[in-house]
Amino acid sequence: MDALRFWSEWMVAKDPPSASVESAYAQMVASVEVGRTHGLAEWVPSFLSEIEGHDPRRGAAANHNLAVALQQDGDLDGAVFHCVRSLFLYHQVGDLPGTWAGLRNLAVIFQARGENRRSMDARFKGSRVRAAMVESGLFPDQEDGRDASGEPLLILSVSAGRELRKVV
């Protein structure tokens, strides 16, 4: 596994994302930080695969925030897809805060779709990740919408699936 990680990091260092992708990602992060999600669903997918290929953590954050934007725009199927994609990438890199945020949002999205059993399952899994975060000392430091590397993440309100908690 270490050899695979070394190879991945070496490839990123050797062939970084294009300047336009870096600029687009920075623009997405700035939009998320001020709570402007309208329109993210239209331009984030254009650079998603390149970001994922070069930096899975940032790809996970981009998918996470795109899922929230899609949920806000009423595309619940797209929101589920990108939320699950972010969870896959966060799990791949072992990012507990990102995984916790993704499971929390997935529960809200499933609730908005009327899929209460899936929502409860996501909440249960999220509570297990939260317990692991508490045990490792990451919680409550990472509670307010940042993954382990500090990327800003939008958190959907559990009480009302259409509200956001802004990143401070």
C-alpha positions in Angstrom: 0.0 0.0 0.0 2.9 2.4 0.7 4.3 1.8 -2.7 0.9 2.7 -4.3 0.7 5.9 -2.2 4.3 6.8 -3.2 3.5 6.2 -6.9 0.3 8.3 -6.6 2.2 11.2 -4.9 5.0 11.0 -7.4 2.6 11.2 -10.3 0.9 14.2 -8.8 4.3 15.9 -8.2 5.4 15.1 -11.8 2.2 16.1 -13.6 0.2 18.7 -11.7 -3.3 19.7 -12.7 -3.5 22.4 -15.3 -3.5 26.0 -14.2 -7.1 26.4 -15.4 -8.2 23.5 -13.3 -6.3 24.9 -10.2 -8.0 28.2 -10.9 -11.5 26.6 -11.2 -10.9 24.7 -8.0 -9.8 27.8 -6.1 -12.9 29.6 -7.4 -15.1 26.7 -6.2 -13.5 26.8 -2.7 -14.0 30.6 -2.5 -17.7 30.2 -3.5 -18.2 27.5 -0.9 -16.6 29.6 1.8 -19.0 32.5 1.3 -22.0 30.1 0.9 -22.6 30.7 -2.9 -23.6 27.3 -4.2 -25.9 28.4 -7.0 -24.3 27.5 -10.3 -21.7 25.1 -9.0 -23.5 22.2 -10.6 -22.9 23.7 -14.0 -19.1 24.1 -14.0 -17.6 21.9 -11.3 -18.1 18.7 -13.3 -15.8 20.1 -16.0 -12.7 19.7 -13.9 -13.8 17.0 -11.4 -12.1 14.0 -13.0 -8.8 15.9 -13.4 -8.8 17.0 -9.7 -9.8 13.5 -8.6 -6.9 12.0 -10.6 -4.3 14.3 -9.1 -5.6 14.8 -5.6 -8.3 12.5 -4.3 -8.8 14.6 -1.2 -9.6 17.7 -3.2 -11.7 15.6 -5.6 -13.7 14.3 -2.6 -14.3 17.9 -1.3 -15.4 19.0 -4.8 -17.8 16.0 -5.1 -19.1 16.7 -1.6 -19.8 20.4 -2.3 -21.3 19.6 -5.7 -23.6 17.1 -4.0 -24.9 19.9 -1.8 -25.3 22.3 -4.7 -27.3 19.6 -6.6 -29.5 19.0 -3.6 -30.1 22.7 -3.3 -31.1 22.8 -7.0 -33.5 19.8 -6.5 -31.4 17.2 -8.3 -31.5 14.6 -5.6 -30.3 11.7 -7.8 -27.2 13.7 -8.8 -26.7 14.7 -5.1 -26.7 11.1 -4.0 -24.2 10.2 -6.8 -21.7 12.9 -5.9 -22.2 12.4 -2.2 -21.4 8.7 -2.5 -18.5 9.5 -4.8 -17.0 11.8 -2.2 -17.5 9.2 0.5 -15.6 6.7 -1.7 -12.7 9.1 -2.1 -12.6 10.1 1.5 -12.6 6.4 2.6 -9.9 5.8 0.1 -7.6 8.4 1.7 -8.7 7.6 5.3 -10.2 11.0 6.0 -12.6 10.6 9.0 -13.9 14.2 9.1 -14.7 14.2 5.4 -16.4 10.8 5.7 -18.4 12.0 8.7 -19.5 15.2 6.8 -20.4 13.1 3.7 -22.5 10.6 5.7 -24.3 13.4 7.5 -25.2 15.0 4.2 -26.2 11.7 2.7 -28.6 11.2 5.5 -30.2 14.5 4.8 -30.4 13.9 1.1 -32.0 10.5 1.6 -34.5 12.1 4.0 -35.4 14.7 1.3 -36.0 11.8 -1.1 -38.3 10.1 1.4 -35.9 7.2 1.9 -36.0 7.1 5.7 -34.4 3.7 6.1 -31.4 4.7 4.1 -31.3 8.0 5.9 -31.2 6.2 9.3 -28.5 3.9 8.0 -26.3 6.8 6.9 -26.9 8.5 10.3 -25.9 5.3 12.1 -22.7 4.9 10.0 -22.0 8.6 10.6 -22.3 8.1 14.4 -19.7 5.3 14.2 -17.3 7.6 12.3 -18.0 10.4 14.8 -17.2 8.0 17.7 -13.9 7.2 15.9 -13.2 10.9 15.5 -13.9 11.5 19.3 -11.6 8.6 20.1 -8.8 10.0 18.0 -9.2 13.5 19.2 -10.5 15.0 15.9 -13.9 15.9 17.2 -15.1 18.6 17.8 -12.2 20.3 16.0 -13.5 19.1 12.6 -17.2 19.4 13.3 -17.8 22.6 11.4 -17.4 21.6 7.8 -13.7 20.9 7.0 -12.1 17.7 6.1 -8.8 16.4 7.6 -6.7 18.6 5.2 -8.8 21.7 5.9 -10.8 21.8 2.7 -14.1 23.6 3.3 -17.2 21.4 3.2 -20.9 22.5 3.2 -23.0 20.7 5.8 -26.7 20.3 5.2 -28.9 20.9 8.2 -30.3 17.7 9.6 -33.5 19.5 10.7 -34.2 21.1 7.3 -32.5 19.5 4.3 -32.4 22.8 2.4 -30.4 24.8 4.9 -26.6 25.1 4.9 -24.2 25.6 7.7 -21.6 28.1 6.4 -17.9 27.4 6.9 -16.4 29.8 9.4 
